[in-house]
């Protein structure tokens, strides 16, 4: 197959490397000319995935049109806040990219204007293409190295072409499962970032394994409550894109959201952590949007509310823990 990967961050680069290893024709597109030129010169993405060599077979570019004209499938690996603009750009080139049979978002967050999930943005802006999402406990560095990984590819419909895509992504180091719940997979992928911030705070405060296990368990229960109320299937949250990604992001030393929470607990200010970053801490952005959604729907979200207070109200992390522990007792 011919894949266009739009977005040359760590995850987009790792997916491009993986698909190239699987024997496909792959074009990795960076939106910055100087970034694309640097990668082409060094055959390495020094900004986002240093150390992972880019083979000559993987094509690099900075213009979308040439990649789309030859693509069978398009992977959208931009931050969630940039997804709508990228989709609008793709829509404007539809007449020149008639061979595209699927668009797949791999970002984990919400559209900041509409509060839409990635799959909802795809369906709205690119209604002529089957819209899917790929998510799971997949650290970019591990996938780039070829370490064993698994994830979920979710489309609302099932077809032979989508099953061919599932096979195209899979090899002996990467196992891809199919789901018919793109809403649930999208919700799980963005919600886990919020709870990973809370778990990072637990690490930063040095509260130990007992506290973190309890927090992670209650975070999963809260994620299921939010996710099913907003339209996801309950079983999705017990799978790779739910509990699997939640555990990985809450424990991984590479996790931006977990590290952000850990640094908060150690006294580092939100604005100091977010300014001048090349990568996005999605949980710090989406917690505000989810809090708004959940309040309108009267969903109880005590952990999410405390994360919001940490990020936007400068609440002391130790006070947030105290408030969680002193809530009224109830059955599990």
N, C-alpha and C positions, 0 to 999 in steps of 0.2 A: 504494500500500500504506500501511498504518498501522503505524508503528514506535514502540515504547517503548524509549527508551535509558535504562537504569538505571545511574546513575553520572555525575555532572557534573564529572569531572576534565577534563584537557586532551583526552584521546583521545575520551572520550564526547561532549564538546561538539563536537569537530571532526567526528565522524561524524554527529551530529545536524544540524550546519550543512550538511554535504555532502548528506545525504538530503533535507533541506528544499530545497536547490537542485535536486535531481533531481525535485522536484514531489510528494513524498510528504507524508503527514500524520505529523508527528513530535512526540512528547512527550519532553522531556528532564527526568529526575527527579533532583533532588539530595536526599540523605538529610537534609540540614540545612535547617531552615525558614529560618534567617537567610540562608543562602547562596542559596536559591531566591528569597527576597524581594529580595535585593540584585541578582541577575541580572534579575529582572522589572522592577526600578526603573531600572537603568542600561542594560539590554539588552546586557550584556557580562559575561563570566565573568572578573572582575578577579583572582580568586584563582588560576586555573589557565590561562587562555588570554586574557590581556589584549590588547586591541586588535582582537579579532575581534567585530564587531557581530552581535548576535542579532536577526534580523528578526522583525517582529510575527507572521509566519505560523508560527514555531516556538513550540510551546506549552511552558511551563515549569511544574514542579510539585515537590512534596516528598512526596507520597503515592503509593505504588506501585499500590494497587488501581484508582484511576480510569484510569491509563495501561494497565494490563493488560486491563481490561474491553473496551477498544476495539482492542487490538493484534492485528495479523496475525503479527508477528514481534517478538521481544524481544531486545535487545542488552544483554549484561551487561558493563558497563564499569567494574566495581569492581576494586580490587586482588585478586590471587589469594588472599590470606589471608582475604578477606571473601566469597569466592564461595560457599562452602558455606552460610553463614548466609543469604545473599540467595536462593539456590535453595530453601532450606527455607521461606522466607517466601513465595516464589512458589507452591510446592507447596501451601501452606495455603490459597491463594486459587483453586485450580484450578476449582472449581465456578462461580466468577464470571468466569473468563477462558477460556471455552470456545473462543474464536475463534483462540487462539494456534496457529500451525502450525509454528513453529521457535523455538528458543532458541539464541543465538549468543554465545559468550564471546570477548572481545577482550583479556582479561588474559594476561600472559606470566609464569608462575611455577608454583609448586606449592602444594597445600594443606598447611599446616604440620603438621596432625595426622596425616593419612593418607599424605602424600607423593604424592597423586593429582594427575594432570594436570587442567587445567580441563575437558576433554571427558569425563574419567572421573567428575568430580564431577557434571556435568550428567546423565550417563547413570544414575548412582546415585540422585540426589535427584529428578530430573525425568524418569523413564523413559517418560512418556507423550508426550513431545515429541521430534521429531527434533533431535538435538544437533549443533551445528557450532561451528567456531572460525574467526575471521578474523585473519590475521596477515600481516606482510610489512614491507618497509622503508618505513614510512609515519610520518613525523614529523607530529605533530598540527598544528603551526603551518603546515606546507606544505599539508596537506589543507584546513585551514580557509581558507587563502588561495585555494584552487582551483588550486594548482600541480600539474603532472602527477605522478601517483602510480600505483602498481600494488600489488596485494596478492593473497592467496589466501583463498578461502572453502572450507573443508574439511568434508565430511560423509562418514560411512562409507557411506551409501547415496546413490544418485542417483535423482532424480525430476524431473518437470516443474516441480513447485513449487520445488524447490531451484534449478533452472535459471532460474525466474522471479526468484528472489531474487538470483541472480548478475546478471541484467539490471537489477534494480531498483537495485542499488548502483552500477552502471557508468554513466559518462557520458564526454564527450570529455576530461575531466581525470583520471578515475579508472578504471583498467582492472582488473577483478577476474577472476582465473583460478579454475577449479574444481579441487579435489583430493579424492580419495577416501581420503586418509590423515590424518585428524584427529589421530591419535596422533603421527605424525611432525611435523606442523605445530606441535602444542603443544610437543613436545620442542625443536624448533628455536627457537621463540619464547622459551623460558625459558633454554635453554643459551647463547644468544648474549649474554645479559646478563652472564654470568660471564666470558666471554672478552673482552667489551668492557671490563671492569674491568682485565684484564691489559693490554689495548692502551692504556688510559688511563695506566697506570703507565709504559708505554714512552714516552708523550708527556711525562709529568711528569719523567722522568729525562733527557729530551732525547736519546734514543738514535738518532733519525734514521729516515729512510724505510727503509733496508735492514733494520734490526732489526724495525720494525713490520710490514713486508711478510712477513718470515719468521715472526714471531709469529702474524700473522693466518692465514697458510697452515697452520701447524701446529695452530692453534686449530680451523680447519675440519676437519682430519683427525681431531682428537680428538672434535669434535662429532659427526661421522659415526659414529665408533666407538661412542660412548655411545648415540647416537640409534638406530642400527640394532640394537644389542644390547637396547635397551629396547622395541623393537617398531615403530620407524618404518621407512619404506621409504627405501632409499639415495637414490633420485632426488629425494626431497623436499628433501634437504639441499643439493642443487645448484641449487635453485630460489629463488624470491623469499623464502619464509619461512625458508630456510636461509642460504646464502651472501649473498643479497641483504640480509637484515636484519642479518646479522653485520657486513657492510661498513658499512652505514649507521650502526649503533649504535657501531661502533668508531671512526668518523671524525667523526660529527656533533658540532659544538660544543654542541648542545642535549641530547645524550645524558646522562641522569642517571648511568648506569653508567660510561661513559667518563670523565665529569668526576669521579666519585667516585674512580676509580683514579688519575687525574691528581693529585688533591688528596692521596691517600695518599702518592704518590711525593714530593710536596712537603712532607711532614711533618705534614699535618693528620690528627688522630686519627679513628678510626672513629666513636666515640661522639659526637664533636663534629659530625661530618657528618650523622649520622642523627637526632640529637635535634631536636625541634621542626620537622621537615620536614612540609610539606603533601603532598609527593609521595613515592613509594616507590622505593627503590633495590632492585629485585627481585633482582638478581644477588647482592647481599650477603646476602640471606635464603636464596635457593635453593641457593647453593654448599654450604651445610652439608648440606642434604637430598640433593643429588646425590652428594656425597662418601660419604654413608652408603649410598646405593643402589649406587654403583659399587664400593665396597669389598666389599659383600656378594656382588656378581657377579664380583669379581676382574677388573674392567676397568682397564687402565692409563690413568691420567689425570694426567700430570705437570703440565700447565698448570693444570688445575682444582685440583689439590692445592696448588699455590703460591698461588693466589688464596685458597683456604681459610686458608692460613697467614698471609696478609696481613691478612685480615679478622678472624680469630678467635684468632690466636696472636701478633699484633703483630710479625710478621717484617719485617725491613728489606727494602724493595723491591729494593735493589741486591743483597742477598744472594739473594733469590728468583731474580733474573736469573742470577746466577753459578751457582746450583745447576741451573738449566735448561740453561745453556751447557756445563756440565761433565758432563752425563749421558753414559753410554756411547754411543759412536758406533754407528750402525746404517744399514741401507738405508732409503730413503724409502718 
